[in-house]
Structures are given as structure tokens and as C-alpha cells.
Amino acid sequence: MLAKYWKRIGLIILIVLCLINGISKLLRVVSFDNTIETIKSKISISQKVEEKN
């Protein structure tokens, strides 16, 4: 029975692994924590500049 469906099973496994790989790469690129830290640092720098003026 397994020999009859091995191509379909392999294709399904391949598709699932490609989706997992793509999603993990997207999550590494767009990290919410890094974005928040960058925004915080830019705000603090602009506040320090305003205080000097």
C-alpha cells in the first residue's frame, strides 16, 4: 500500500518542509524585538538632541 502512494507522500512532505523553511526565514528577517529596540534607540537619541537644544 505504501509503495503505491510514495510519490504523493514524498511530495506532501516536501511541500510542508518548504513552507516551514520559508516561514522560519521570514521570522528571522522580520524580528519584532529588534525592530522595537531600534525604534527605542532612535527615540532616545532624538530626545537627547532636543534636550541639548
PDB file of N, CA, C and O in Angstrom:
ATOM      1  N   MET A   1       0.826  -1.198   0.000  1.00  0.00           N
ATOM      2  CA  MET A   1       0.000   0.000   0.000  1.00  0.00           C
ATOM      3  C   MET A   1       0.868   1.258   0.000  1.00  0.00           C
ATOM      4  O   MET A   1       0.586   2.211  -0.726  1.00  0.00           O
ATOM      5  N   LEU A   2       1.921   1.258   0.815  1.00  0.00           N
ATOM      6  CA  LEU A   2       2.795   2.427   0.891  1.00  0.00           C
ATOM      7  C   LEU A   2       3.526   2.647  -0.430  1.00  0.00           C
ATOM      8  O   LEU A   2       3.758   3.787  -0.832  1.00  0.00           O
ATOM      9  N   ALA A   3       3.885   1.566  -1.099  1.00  0.00           N
ATOM     10  CA  ALA A   3       4.600   1.692  -2.372  1.00  0.00           C
ATOM     11  C   ALA A   3       3.737   2.370  -3.431  1.00  0.00           C
ATOM     12  O   ALA A   3       4.258   3.001  -4.350  1.00  0.00           O
ATOM     13  N   LYS A   4       2.442   2.241  -3.305  1.00  0.00           N
ATOM     14  CA  LYS A   4       1.536   2.834  -4.286  1.00  0.00           C
ATOM     15  C   LYS A   4       1.472   4.359  -4.151  1.00  0.00           C
ATOM     16  O   LYS A   4       1.296   5.065  -5.144  1.00  0.00           O
ATOM     17  N   TYR A   5       1.611   4.855  -2.949  1.00  0.00           N
ATOM     18  CA  TYR A   5       1.440   6.291  -2.684  1.00  0.00           C
ATOM     19  C   TYR A   5       2.736   7.004  -2.311  1.00  0.00           C
ATOM     20  O   TYR A   5       2.676   8.120  -1.794  1.00  0.00           O
ATOM     21  N   TRP A   6       3.892   6.416  -2.546  1.00  0.00           N
ATOM     22  CA  TRP A   6       5.139   7.005  -2.075  1.00  0.00           C
ATOM     23  C   TRP A   6       5.426   8.352  -2.729  1.00  0.00           C
ATOM     24  O   TRP A   6       6.011   9.223  -2.085  1.00  0.00           O
ATOM     25  N   LYS A   7       5.033   8.553  -3.991  1.00  0.00           N
ATOM     26  CA  LYS A   7       5.281   9.846  -4.645  1.00  0.00           C
ATOM     27  C   LYS A   7       4.445  10.948  -4.005  1.00  0.00           C
ATOM     28  O   LYS A   7       4.940  12.052  -3.781  1.00  0.00           O
ATOM     29  N   ARG A   8       3.189  10.655  -3.712  1.00  0.00           N
ATOM     30  CA  ARG A   8       2.326  11.664  -3.086  1.00  0.00           C
ATOM     31  C   ARG A   8       2.789  11.985  -1.676  1.00  0.00           C
ATOM     32  O   ARG A   8       2.783  13.145  -1.265  1.00  0.00           O
ATOM     33  N   ILE A   9       3.187  10.964  -0.938  1.00  0.00           N
ATOM     34  CA  ILE A   9       3.675  11.183   0.429  1.00  0.00           C
ATOM     35  C   ILE A   9       4.947  12.028   0.403  1.00  0.00           C
ATOM     36  O   ILE A   9       5.101  12.947   1.207  1.00  0.00           O
ATOM     37  N   GLY A  10       5.846  11.722  -0.511  1.00  0.00           N
ATOM     38  CA  GLY A  10       7.082  12.488  -0.639  1.00  0.00           C
ATOM     39  C   GLY A  10       6.825  13.928  -1.031  1.00  0.00           C
ATOM     40  O   GLY A  10       7.487  14.838  -0.534  1.00  0.00           O
ATOM     41  N   LEU A  11       5.866  14.139  -1.922  1.00  0.00           N
ATOM     42  CA  LEU A  11       5.531  15.492  -2.351  1.00  0.00           C
ATOM     43  C   LEU A  11       4.917  16.299  -1.204  1.00  0.00           C
ATOM     44  O   LEU A  11       5.236  17.475  -1.031  1.00  0.00           O
ATOM     45  N   ILE A  12       4.061  15.682  -0.441  1.00  0.00           N
ATOM     46  CA  ILE A  12       3.450  16.368   0.703  1.00  0.00           C
ATOM     47  C   ILE A  12       4.506  16.736   1.736  1.00  0.00           C
ATOM     48  O   ILE A  12       4.496  17.846   2.267  1.00  0.00           O
ATOM     49  N   ILE A  13       5.414  15.814   2.021  1.00  0.00           N
ATOM     50  CA  ILE A  13       6.494  16.097   2.969  1.00  0.00           C
ATOM     51  C   ILE A  13       7.369  17.235   2.460  1.00  0.00           C
ATOM     52  O   ILE A  13       7.765  18.105   3.235  1.00  0.00           O
ATOM     53  N   LEU A  14       7.673  17.237   1.168  1.00  0.00           N
ATOM     54  CA  LEU A  14       8.498  18.292   0.575  1.00  0.00           C
ATOM     55  C   LEU A  14       7.823  19.649   0.684  1.00  0.00           C
ATOM     56  O   LEU A  14       8.475  20.635   1.028  1.00  0.00           O
ATOM     57  N   ILE A  15       6.542  19.715   0.401  1.00  0.00           N
ATOM     58  CA  ILE A  15       5.810  20.979   0.480  1.00  0.00           C
ATOM     59  C   ILE A  15       5.781  21.504   1.912  1.00  0.00           C
ATOM     60  O   ILE A  15       5.991  22.694   2.143  1.00  0.00           O
ATOM     61  N   VAL A  16       5.523  20.621   2.870  1.00  0.00           N
ATOM     62  CA  VAL A  16       5.477  21.034   4.275  1.00  0.00           C
ATOM     63  C   VAL A  16       6.837  21.560   4.731  1.00  0.00           C
ATOM     64  O   VAL A  16       6.909  22.581   5.416  1.00  0.00           O
ATOM     65  N   LEU A  17       7.900  20.879   4.361  1.00  0.00           N
ATOM     66  CA  LEU A  17       9.233  21.322   4.767  1.00  0.00           C
ATOM     67  C   LEU A  17       9.606  22.654   4.112  1.00  0.00           C
ATOM     68  O   LEU A  17      10.251  23.490   4.744  1.00  0.00           O
ATOM     69  N   CYS A  18       9.212  22.857   2.864  1.00  0.00           N
ATOM     70  CA  CYS A  18       9.487  24.142   2.204  1.00  0.00           C
ATOM     71  C   CYS A  18       8.724  25.280   2.878  1.00  0.00           C
ATOM     72  O   CYS A  18       9.262  26.375   3.043  1.00  0.00           O
ATOM     73  N   LEU A  19       7.483  25.028   3.265  1.00  0.00           N
ATOM     74  CA  LEU A  19       6.713  26.059   3.964  1.00  0.00           C
ATOM     75  C   LEU A  19       7.334  26.393   5.307  1.00  0.00           C
ATOM     76  O   LEU A  19       7.432  27.566   5.667  1.00  0.00           O
ATOM     77  N   ILE A  20       7.755  25.386   6.048  1.00  0.00           N
ATOM     78  CA  ILE A  20       8.379  25.620   7.353  1.00  0.00           C
ATOM     79  C   ILE A  20       9.680  26.407   7.175  1.00  0.00           C
ATOM     80  O   ILE A  20       9.961  27.325   7.945  1.00  0.00           O
ATOM     81  N   ASN A  21      10.459  26.055   6.181  1.00  0.00           N
ATOM     82  CA  ASN A  21      11.723  26.748   5.922  1.00  0.00           C
ATOM     83  C   ASN A  21      11.478  28.212   5.558  1.00  0.00           C
ATOM     84  O   ASN A  21      12.162  29.100   6.067  1.00  0.00           O
ATOM     85  N   GLY A  22      10.524  28.463   4.699  1.00  0.00           N
ATOM     86  CA  GLY A  22      10.228  29.834   4.296  1.00  0.00           C
ATOM     87  C   GLY A  22       9.723  30.675   5.440  1.00  0.00           C
ATOM     88  O   GLY A  22      10.125  31.829   5.586  1.00  0.00           O
ATOM     89  N   ILE A  23       8.846  30.115   6.257  1.00  0.00           N
ATOM     90  CA  ILE A  23       8.306  30.860   7.400  1.00  0.00           C
ATOM     91  C   ILE A  23       9.403  31.167   8.405  1.00  0.00           C
ATOM     92  O   ILE A  23       9.453  32.272   8.944  1.00  0.00           O
ATOM     93  N   SER A  24      10.281  30.209   8.664  1.00  0.00           N
ATOM     94  CA  SER A  24      11.356  30.457   9.626  1.00  0.00           C
ATOM     95  C   SER A  24      12.308  31.538   9.124  1.00  0.00           C
ATOM     96  O   SER A  24      12.811  32.329   9.922  1.00  0.00           O
ATOM     97  N   LYS A  25      12.564  31.586   7.817  1.00  0.00           N
ATOM     98  CA  LYS A  25      13.426  32.635   7.267  1.00  0.00           C
ATOM     99  C   LYS A  25      12.760  34.003   7.388  1.00  0.00           C
ATOM    100  O   LYS A  25      13.423  34.993   7.700  1.00  0.00           O
ATOM    101  N   LEU A  26      11.462  34.059   7.145  1.00  0.00           N
ATOM    102  CA  LEU A  26      10.753  35.331   7.292  1.00  0.00           C
ATOM    103  C   LEU A  26      10.776  35.812   8.732  1.00  0.00           C
ATOM    104  O   LEU A  26      10.937  37.006   8.984  1.00  0.00           O
ATOM    105  N   LEU A  27      10.620  34.907   9.668  1.00  0.00           N
ATOM    106  CA  LEU A  27      10.614  35.304  11.071  1.00  0.00           C
ATOM    107  C   LEU A  27      11.985  35.781  11.518  1.00  0.00           C
ATOM    108  O   LEU A  27      12.086  36.662  12.371  1.00  0.00           O
ATOM    109  N   ARG A  28      13.037  35.211  10.955  1.00  0.00           N
ATOM    110  CA  ARG A  28      14.371  35.687  11.300  1.00  0.00           C
ATOM    111  C   ARG A  28      14.633  37.059  10.727  1.00  0.00           C
ATOM    112  O   ARG A  28      15.294  37.874  11.371  1.00  0.00           O
ATOM    113  N   VAL A  29      14.139  37.337   9.546  1.00  0.00           N
ATOM    114  CA  VAL A  29      14.369  38.629   8.903  1.00  0.00           C
ATOM    115  C   VAL A  29      13.590  39.729   9.606  1.00  0.00           C
ATOM    116  O   VAL A  29      14.137  40.796   9.882  1.00  0.00           O
ATOM    117  N   VAL A  30      12.333  39.483   9.894  1.00  0.00           N
ATOM    118  CA  VAL A  30      11.474  40.495  10.498  1.00  0.00           C
ATOM    119  C   VAL A  30      11.283  40.119  11.967  1.00  0.00           C
ATOM    120  O   VAL A  30      10.297  39.480  12.333  1.00  0.00           O
ATOM    121  N   SER A  31      12.224  40.518  12.786  1.00  0.00           N
ATOM    122  CA  SER A  31      12.133  40.233  14.209  1.00  0.00           C
ATOM    123  C   SER A  31      11.507  41.421  14.918  1.00  0.00           C
ATOM    124  O   SER A  31      12.027  42.535  14.846  1.00  0.00           O
ATOM    125  N   PHE A  32      10.419  41.195  15.587  1.00  0.00           N
ATOM    126  CA  PHE A  32       9.684  42.263  16.252  1.00  0.00           C
ATOM    127  C   PHE A  32      10.520  42.898  17.356  1.00  0.00           C
ATOM    128  O   PHE A  32      10.510  44.118  17.514  1.00  0.00           O
ATOM    129  N   ASP A  33      11.237  42.091  18.115  1.00  0.00           N
ATOM    130  CA  ASP A  33      12.048  42.616  19.216  1.00  0.00           C
ATOM    131  C   ASP A  33      13.142  43.551  18.712  1.00  0.00           C
ATOM    132  O   ASP A  33      13.368  44.613  19.292  1.00  0.00           O
ATOM    133  N   ASN A  34      13.813  43.166  17.650  1.00  0.00           N
ATOM    134  CA  ASN A  34      14.868  44.024  17.108  1.00  0.00           C
ATOM    135  C   ASN A  34      14.305  45.333  16.588  1.00  0.00           C
ATOM    136  O   ASN A  34      14.929  46.384  16.734  1.00  0.00           O
ATOM    137  N   THR A  35      13.140  45.274  15.988  1.00  0.00           N
ATOM    138  CA  THR A  35      12.509  46.489  15.476  1.00  0.00           C
ATOM    139  C   THR A  35      12.161  47.439  16.612  1.00  0.00           C
ATOM    140  O   THR A  35      12.394  48.643  16.510  1.00  0.00           O
ATOM    141  N   ILE A  36      11.606  46.907  17.688  1.00  0.00           N
ATOM    142  CA  ILE A  36      11.244  47.731  18.842  1.00  0.00           C
ATOM    143  C   ILE A  36      12.489  48.349  19.468  1.00  0.00           C
ATOM    144  O   ILE A  36      12.469  49.526  19.831  1.00  0.00           O
ATOM    145  N   GLU A  37      13.550  47.600  19.600  1.00  0.00           N
ATOM    146  CA  GLU A  37      14.786  48.130  20.182  1.00  0.00           C
ATOM    147  C   GLU A  37      15.370  49.245  19.307  1.00  0.00           C
ATOM    148  O   GLU A  37      15.873  50.240  19.829  1.00  0.00           O
ATOM    149  N   THR A  38      15.308  49.087  18.008  1.00  0.00           N
ATOM    150  CA  THR A  38      15.804  50.122  17.102  1.00  0.00           C
ATOM    151  C   THR A  38      15.000  51.402  17.247  1.00  0.00           C
ATOM    152  O   THR A  38      15.563  52.495  17.302  1.00  0.00           O
ATOM    153  N   ILE A  39      13.692  51.265  17.309  1.00  0.00           N
ATOM    154  CA  ILE A  39      12.826  52.443  17.460  1.00  0.00           C
ATOM    155  C   ILE A  39      13.097  53.128  18.799  1.00  0.00           C
ATOM    156  O   ILE A  39      13.154  54.356  18.863  1.00  0.00           O
ATOM    157  N   LYS A  40      13.264  52.349  19.865  1.00  0.00           N
ATOM    158  CA  LYS A  40      13.556  52.933  21.180  1.00  0.00           C
ATOM    159  C   LYS A  40      14.858  53.722  21.155  1.00  0.00           C
ATOM    160  O   LYS A  40      14.932  54.820  21.707  1.00  0.00           O
ATOM    161  N   SER A  41      15.877  53.169  20.521  1.00  0.00           N
ATOM    162  CA  SER A  41      17.161  53.864  20.489  1.00  0.00           C
ATOM    163  C   SER A  41      17.067  55.157  19.673  1.00  0.00           C
ATOM    164  O   SER A  41      17.665  56.167  20.043  1.00  0.00           O
ATOM    165  N   LYS A  42      16.323  55.129  18.575  1.00  0.00           N
ATOM    166  CA  LYS A  42      16.172  56.347  17.778  1.00  0.00           C
ATOM    167  C   LYS A  42      15.413  57.415  18.549  1.00  0.00           C
ATOM    168  O   LYS A  42      15.751  58.595  18.461  1.00  0.00           O
ATOM    169  N   ILE A  43      14.405  57.026  19.296  1.00  0.00           N
ATOM    170  CA  ILE A  43      13.638  57.982  20.089  1.00  0.00           C
ATOM    171  C   ILE A  43      14.504  58.584  21.188  1.00  0.00           C
ATOM    172  O   ILE A  43      14.456  59.791  21.428  1.00  0.00           O
ATOM    173  N   SER A  44      15.292  57.752  21.854  1.00  0.00           N
ATOM    174  CA  SER A  44      16.139  58.270  22.930  1.00  0.00           C
ATOM    175  C   SER A  44      17.205  59.218  22.388  1.00  0.00           C
ATOM    176  O   SER A  44      17.535  60.211  23.036  1.00  0.00           O
ATOM    177  N   ILE A  45      17.739  58.924  21.217  1.00  0.00           N
ATOM    178  CA  ILE A  45      18.746  59.802  20.609  1.00  0.00           C
ATOM    179  C   ILE A  45      18.108  61.144  20.254  1.00  0.00           C
ATOM    180  O   ILE A  45      18.701  62.198  20.486  1.00  0.00           O
ATOM    181  N   SER A  46      16.899  61.104  19.692  1.00  0.00           N
ATOM    182  CA  SER A  46      16.245  62.369  19.319  1.00  0.00           C
ATOM    183  C   SER A  46      15.870  63.172  20.566  1.00  0.00           C
ATOM    184  O   SER A  46      15.897  64.402  20.527  1.00  0.00           O
ATOM    185  N   GLN A  47      15.527  62.518  21.655  1.00  0.00           N
ATOM    186  CA  GLN A  47      15.212  63.229  22.895  1.00  0.00           C
ATOM    187  C   GLN A  47      16.455  63.892  23.490  1.00  0.00           C
ATOM    188  O   GLN A  47      16.380  65.002  24.018  1.00  0.00           O
ATOM    189  N   LYS A  48      17.602  63.205  23.401  1.00  0.00           N
ATOM    190  CA  LYS A  48      18.834  63.782  23.899  1.00  0.00           C
ATOM    191  C   LYS A  48      19.240  65.004  23.080  1.00  0.00           C
ATOM    192  O   LYS A  48      19.742  65.984  23.632  1.00  0.00           O
ATOM    193  N   VAL A  49      19.028  64.949  21.780  1.00  0.00           N
ATOM    194  CA  VAL A  49      19.354  66.085  20.926  1.00  0.00           C
ATOM    195  C   VAL A  49      18.461  67.264  21.249  1.00  0.00           C
ATOM    196  O   VAL A  49      18.925  68.404  21.277  1.00  0.00           O
ATOM    197  N   GLU A  50      17.182  67.007  21.494  1.00  0.00           N
ATOM    198  CA  GLU A  50      16.247  68.077  21.844  1.00  0.00           C
ATOM    199  C   GLU A  50      16.588  68.705  23.187  1.00  0.00           C
ATOM    200  O   GLU A  50      16.430  69.912  23.365  1.00  0.00           O
ATOM    201  N   GLU A  51      17.057  67.893  24.140  1.00  0.00           N
ATOM    202  CA  GLU A  51      17.420  68.414  25.453  1.00  0.00           C
ATOM    203  C   GLU A  51      18.644  69.326  25.370  1.00  0.00           C
ATOM    204  O   GLU A  51      18.755  70.291  26.126  1.00  0.00           O
ATOM    205  N   LYS A  52      19.549  69.023  24.465  1.00  0.00           N
ATOM    206  CA  LYS A  52      20.751  69.853  24.299  1.00  0.00           C
ATOM    207  C   LYS A  52      20.386  71.205  23.709  1.00  0.00           C
ATOM    208  O   LYS A  52      21.020  72.215  24.014  1.00  0.00           O
ATOM    209  N   ASN A  53      19.368  71.221  22.866  1.00  0.00           N
ATOM    210  CA  ASN A  53      18.976  72.482  22.221  1.00  0.00           C
ATOM    211  C   ASN A  53      18.121  73.233  23.200  1.00  0.00           C
ATOM    212  O   ASN A  53      17.660  74.334  22.899  1.00  0.00           O
TER     213      ASN A  53
END
